[in-house]
Amino acid sequence: MTTSLEEIETQAKKLSPKERGELIHRLILSLEGDTEESPEAIAKAWDEEIARRVTDMETGRTQWIPADEVFKEVDAIIAERAR
């Protein structure tokens, strides 16, 4: 028995928002291939990395560059390579 994409979508829409979110998460993970880490471990690692970066910014260990300056640099690089 073959299930069509439309049938799967109809069934998925019957799920609660939380269940749909979990299904989406699982499907995205399936596209990324197998990983040695669990989704929870990956999320924890990202949380730790974000906290580290925020601490670095707050303590002055990193230099803040305004977005407009970054975009000007990127535009200049792109313009140079287009020549």
C-alpha positions, -999 to +999 in steps of 0.1 A: +000+000+000+014+033-011+006+064+009+006+097-010+022+129+001-013+145+003-025+117+027+005+121+049+000+159+050-037+154+059-027+131+087+001+154+099-023+184+101-044+164+126-016+165+150-013+190+178+011+220+171+036+204+195+034+170+177+038+187+143+068+206+156+084+173+167+076+157+134+092+186+115+122+183+137+125+146+131+121+150+093+148+177+092+172+155+112+165+127+087+176+149+059+209+157+077+218+121+080+228+102+111+247+120+138+266+106+167+249+131+190+213+132+202+192+162+194+193+171+230+231+170+231+233+191+200+209+217+215+229+217+247+261+223+228+245+252+209+232+267+242+267+265+257+283+281+225+258+309+226+264+315+263+302+316+256+298+341+228+275+364+248+300+363+277+329+371+253+309+401+240+299+413+275+335+411+289+350+428+259+370+397+246+354+402+212+352+433+191+317+444+180+315+455+144+283+474+133+263+455+107+265+484+082+303+482+083+302+444+077+279+448+048+300+475+032+330+452+034+311+423+019+297+446-009+333+457-016+346+421-018+317+411-041+323+442-063+360+434-066+354+398-075+328+408-101+354+429-120 
